[in-house]
Amino acid sequence: MSKKVSVLIRNKNQKDSLKFLLKNLNNRYKEDIDEIIVIDNESTDGSIQIAEEMGAKVVTIVDFGYGSSANLAATSASHEIVVMFSAHSFPVSQDFFQIIKAKFNENDNLAGVRAVHRSGDYKLMINGVKSKDEPNLAGLMFCGSAFSKEVWRKHPFQDDIVTFEDKEWTLRVLNEGYDIEMVPAVFCYDLKRTQASNYKRFKDETLGNRDIWGKKVTIGQVFLKMGRSWFGYLKIFLVETFYVFKTGFFLLRYVLFEQSKNK
């Protein structure tokens, strides 16, 4: 019997992106998915109303954590294949869910699959890089990925780490002998971060890299990163300034001497 699909969406105050994702799912993939659930972190922008109007079930999470929200998603899902999206992402390829379902139906040892959304993913997949060789780059990513609820029952997500709950789970289930595969299902990750959100992401990932991969940062690396950042900003400023003036001089010359000429 073909396994069914639950789509879980993590959201907080992203009503426009959520509306587009739900429209995409309802219009293009209605025959491929069996339920849609929004895991909402107390949104105040009308996200809940939009989700309910568009036929999604809403489950509220108060104290958001990446691992805890993933566990809540798995608990809330009715079906064996759980596909995770953030509100700011959406599937692109028409056969997105068909590819995922086919992989789970043909491999009972499959714990999860990772779809692709950037050039690095394509290169890994085309070059045949396995998650066992590159668990960080080819393992589960909690956006555009799917996992087996049956495997999750035995191995829930760790909810006491800052981030990288998907990577930690990848390492754990691979060590237990399960498979995780990359699949040629394409999705888009469409998020414009602020400087504040970039900082939070960097801080969380630094802590996650320590906890999951054992990566340490040296004083030398700190100063090197700061120097590269300042040099990068200076380079951008100088290049942008150069082309602003170059464009302005071209337009002046064009208006004064070229515009009135006949071809």
N, C-alpha and C positions, 0 to 999 in steps of 0.2 A: 504494500500500500504506500502511495506517495505521501511523504511527510508534508505537513502544512506549515505555513509561515506566519509568524507574528512580527509586525514591525513596531519597534519601540523608538520613540523620539524624545530626547532630553531637551528641555526648553526652559528658558527664563527670560521673559520680556522680549521675545523676538517674534512678535505677532505677524509682521510682514513676511519674514522668512518662513515662519511656520505655515502661513496661509499658502505660500507658493509650493512648499514641499507637499502639503496635503492635497493641493490641486493636482500636482504632478502625479502623486500616488493614485488618486481617485480616477484621473483621466486616462492614464497610460498603463497602469498595472493592476487594475481592479480584479482581473481574472487570476492573477498570480499570487495575491496575498489574501490572507484569511481574517486578519484583524489588525487594527492600528490603535496603538496606545500612546498617549503623550504623558511622559513623566515630567510634571511641571513643578518648578521650584518657586511656588508662591508668586506667580506673575501678577502684575497689577495693570498691564497694558491691554487687557481684553483677549489675551491669548486663549484663555480657557473657553470663552464664549465662541471664538472662532473654531477651536478644535471640536467642540460639541456640535456646532452647526454643520461642520463638514464630516460628521459621522465618526469621529475618533472618541475613544474612551479616555477619560482624564484621570490620572492617579497623581495625587499631590505628595511631594516630598518636602519636608520642612528643613531639616538639617542636612543640606546637600553635601554629599561626598561622592567622589567618583566611584569608589568601590561599592558604597551603600546604594547608590542610584542604579548601578549595574545589577546588583542583587535584587533590588526592588523591581527592576524591569523583568528579570528572569522569573521572579515570583508571580508577577502580574500576567505574564504571557500564558496563553492557553495552549500554544502549540510547540512542537519540538524544535523547530528552526526559529531562532530569535535573531532578527536583523536589526542592528542598531544604527540610528542616525542622530545627529544633532540637528536642531531646527535650521541651522545655517548650511546644511548640506542636502544634496538630492541626487537620486540615481539619474543616469544619462542614457546608458545603452538600453535599447528596447527589451533585450532578453536578460536584464540584470537579475531578476529573481528566478528566472528559469534556469540560468547557469548555476546559481547557488543551490536551488532545490535538487538539480541533477547531481551535483557533487555529494550532497548529503545522502541522497537515495542510493548512490552506487558505492558508498564507503561507510560502513557501520562504525569504523574506527575514527571517523572524522570528528574532531572537537570543534574546529572553527575554520572559517575561510576569510581571507582578506581581499577585498576588491581593490581596484587601482584608481588613482586620481592625479598622479603626477609622473613626470618623466622617469624619476628614479624607480618608481614601482614597475613601470613597463620594462625597464632595463633588467631589473631583478627577475621578473617573470620570464622574459624572453631568453635570458641567460640561464634559466633553470635553477636559480638560487633557491634553496630550500629553507624553510623556517628553522630547521634544526641547525643549519649552518649560520643563519643570520636571524636569530629570534627577535632582535630589536627592529630590523628593517622589514623582515618578511613575516613577522608574527601578527597576531591580532592587533587591530587598531580600532578603538571604540568610536568609529564613525565609518559607515560603509563597510562594516564587517558583520559576520554572522557567527553565532555559536550554537552548540547543541545543548538543549535544556537537560537532556539526559546526562551529559558529562558534567554540566553545572551542578546538578543535584549531588554528585559525588565530590565535586571540587568547586565550591562557591568562590566568588571573588573576594580577595582580601580587602577589608574595608577600613583598615587602620593605617593606610599609607597615604601620603600626600597626593600622589598621582601615579601614573603608569600602572594602574590596576590591570590593564589589558596585557602589558608586557610581563608582569609578575605571573599572571594566569597562564600566559603562553609558556613560560619556562616550566611552570609546575606541571601542566598537562603533557608537555612534550617529554618531560622526565618520567611521566607515568606511562609512556608508550603510545599516546594518541598522536594523530596527525593534525597539522594545520597547513592549509594550502593557500596560495595566491591564485585568484581566478580572474579571467578576462572580462569581468563585469566592471563597468566604468561609472564613477560617480564624481560629483563636483563638490569641492569644499569651498564655500563662498562666505568668508568672514573677514571683515575689515576691523582690525584690532586698533585700540587706542594705545598710547604710550604706557598708560597705567596697566592695561590688560597684558601688554607685551612684557612688562616688568614682572607681573604676577606669574605669567606663564614661565618666564625664565627662572624665577625663584623656585617655583614648584618643580620644574624639570631638573634643576641643579640638585635639589633634595632627592628627587626620584632617582636620578642617575647614581647618587651615593647609595641609596637603599637597595636598588635592584641590581645595578651593574658594578657597584663598588668603586665608582669613579671618584677620584679625589682632585681637588683644585689646589694648585701651588700659588704662592705669592707671585712668582714670575708670570704665570698665566693670567693672574688678575691684572697686572700692569700691562701685559701684552694686549689683552682684550680692550682695556681702556684706551690704550694708544691707537689701536686699530680703529676703534669707534670714532675717536676724535679725528683721526686722519680721514676716515670715510666721510664724515660730515663736512670736513673742510674741502675735500675733493668734490663732493656733490655741489657745495656752494660755488666753488670756482668754476666748475663746468657749466652749471646753470647760468651763472652770471655772464660767462663768455658767450653762450648761445642767445641769451636775452639781447645783448648788445649786437651780436652778429645779425639776428633776425631784424632788430630795429633798423640797423644801417641798410640792410637789404631793402626793407620796405620804403625807407626814405629815398634811396636811389631809384627804386622802382617808380614811386609816385612822381618824383621830379623829372626823371629822364626816360623811363621805359613805358609807362602806362599808356601814354597817348600815341605811341608808335603803332602804325598799321602792320599787320602781319604780312 
